[in-house]
Amino acid sequence: MSAIRVNGSAAVTAHQDLHSEQGALRGEHPGRSRNPVIKVADLAWLEFEKPDLDRAEVFARDFGFSVAARTEGEVWLRGTFAGSPCMVIRKGRVSRFIGPSFRAAERADLDRLARATGTAVRDSDVPGGGKVVDLLDPSGFPVRVVHCGEQLPALPEQRPLRLNSGTRQRRTNATQRPPREPSRIQRLGHVVLETRVFTRALDWYLDTLGMIVSDFHFLDGQRERGPTMAFLRCDLGSVPADHHTLAMHLGPGTGYVHSAYQVTDLDSIAAGGEYLKERGYRRSWGIGRHIQGSQLFDYWRDPDRFMLEHFADGDLFSRDVEPGWAPMSSSGLAQWGPPATRDFLGASPSPRRVRDVIEALRGDNELDPARLLGLLKAATS
């Protein structure tokens, strides 16, 4: 238990000191809903549109995806784990992110969700069939909740290297020579979104999809105004789940930030990164280890400038772990590794970013001058 003094009185929290220096203060956001409509089990896949599917497929294979299905108008990408695909890219006039699809734990959850939201259950277009409910979150993202039919079988794995450490000598009379090849993607891990209506969007994912918060970030000197970033995981009860399946932060834009894909280990991340670099792709940030979630990470840009992450060795939390609270800062994003780049932070000025700021400050949302200044300070601290 943590005891934190607030206005001269001790506020005892249920924070377990496992993943953050601080827990919640009295009266702060609880990070979970009392009675959610359903509890999603995981991310299923992400949907994009791009004008050049051939170019998209080349990068996907170089990044480490396998192709589950390909038609003239779409390509479905998968990892090595059994289950659903990780991503669908449909042919479109411009490159854009459409939205995430979450996996329902049971088929009956779709009926319950449809009744509660006034929507309908329809057939899914995923390879192998299934059912889906289409929703719209407060940020305007199309969100699908799916229950898949036929599952994709597992593919061969990239084997982890046998490591010698201290007195534990597992490898003798043998050398280490990880092949220079793509990191073999195992599965989709999480997606990060930017929104101007952070609190409304956060509460929607908690109340509608039953997600729970692992960690909150707040702006320095503005904690009393509430959090501005949340790392959300699926509530699987006593079964451990990824530290975050969805992360959201307040910002002047509304859109995709990055998505993350699990690979075998650090050597897979590093050798796969060398493979990408040799083929002319651009690293955005890495290699390092995060604080919230603890993942080993490496971020890259695809030819359409979407950011994708290789990760390994992430935290797993059961329902018992309550939210941690920490100030938002660029230096607080990693335990070790190079400093976060301006490209990763989205801090490089551009006409589109300036337009987003002007529109956000004029609109009905949660961004105001004080919040904007706090976000700028966090990006340089």
Disulfide bonds with the S-S distance in Angstrom:
none
